[in-house]
Amino acid sequence: MSTYRTLKGYNIKSVTSDPSNTKEGQIWYNDTSNKIRVNTVKPAVFASGGNLNEAKQQLTGCGTQTANLAFGGEAPGGTTANSEEYNGSSWSEGNNLNSGRRLLGGCGTQTAGLGFGGYSTTADTEEYNGTSWSEQNNMSNARYSLTGFGTQTAAVACGGHPDLNNTEEYGGTSWTAGGNMNTGRRDLAGTGTLTAGLAFGGQSPTTAATEEYDGSSWTAGGNMNNARNLLTRGGTQTAALAMGGQSPNFSAVEEYDGSSWTTSPATMATARSRLGGDGTSALALVYGGESTANTAATEEFTNLINEVTSLDVS
């Protein structure tokens, strides 16, 4: 019988605990567990989640893969004020926005969400506490097709129709002016925090441009590989996701590392634009949008994972 040394040219290292920062395919023997261990890689993948209760597009959302909030949008009956909460497997109805709207901005969490702007051209701002929405002070500039990022008490709203470069910051009570974007645009996506934010994509014309926000000013980042608008987001300024969008409708995902974008091997089952989504770069969620028609489909994204497992040598 061949030995590992004969096959690979070196012995299996014996250790008392699993080493850190292992490489793909690295193998060792754990004396404590008396098991051969190996670092394997699970590829990035999308999996089906529970459908929204209402098929809609032009919505927004915030939160994580297992605790998300979707609100607003365009449903078959017209503009909606509907809110839904996701628990990691299914959506349940929440209390409605006070003002139905679509193409709005949003950020925060499922229990501390923020919605602002929207069509038709409004500056309305509302806060969600996990149960109901309450009216807050308006933005200085009414707009729709904007994006936002941050938390309920430290948020950024930027871009929007008509191709605005304007930025506003929300402190939990009122909005104040922030630094202008370098490129005015609408139908963009954004993620991150008030002092470490990211905005990417949008139009007009459709762009791949990325900008980074430090709490006062914007600087250019690396362009996406595919120019797109009406997309959604996930992650942080240094570990971001761009998901879906058009033109044409994309199923592709791109990942940002703080300087450049790479295309993920995972693609959505349903190519779509005007969708909602959020989460981390490791675990994200997309839902709703427009494919050939409004969709209620939800998909869960799990990024590439390094995982240490025991080998079965029986």
Beta strands, then each sheet from edge to edge (+ up, - down):
strand 1: 13-15
strand 2: 27-30
strand 3: 35-42
strand 4: 45-49
strand 5: 60-63
strand 6: 68-71
strand 7: 74-75
strand 8: 78-79
strand 9: 83-86
strand 10: 91-94
strand 11: 105-108
strand 12: 113-116
strand 13: 125-128
strand 14: 133-136
strand 15: 147-151
strand 16: 154-158
strand 17: 167-170
strand 18: 175-177
strand 19: 189-193
strand 20: 196-200
strand 21: 210-213
strand 22: 218-220
strand 23: 232-236
strand 24: 239-243
strand 25: 252-256
strand 26: 261-267
strand 27: 276-279
strand 28: 283-287
strand 29: 298-302
strand 30: 305-310
sheet 1: 1+ 2+ 3- 30+
sheet 2: 4+ 29- 28+ 27-
sheet 3: 5+ 6- 9+ 10-
sheet 4: 7+ 8-
sheet 5: 11+ 12- 13+ 14-
sheet 6: 15+ 16- 17+ 18-
sheet 7: 19+ 20- 21+ 22-
sheet 8: 23+ 24- 25+ 26-
end
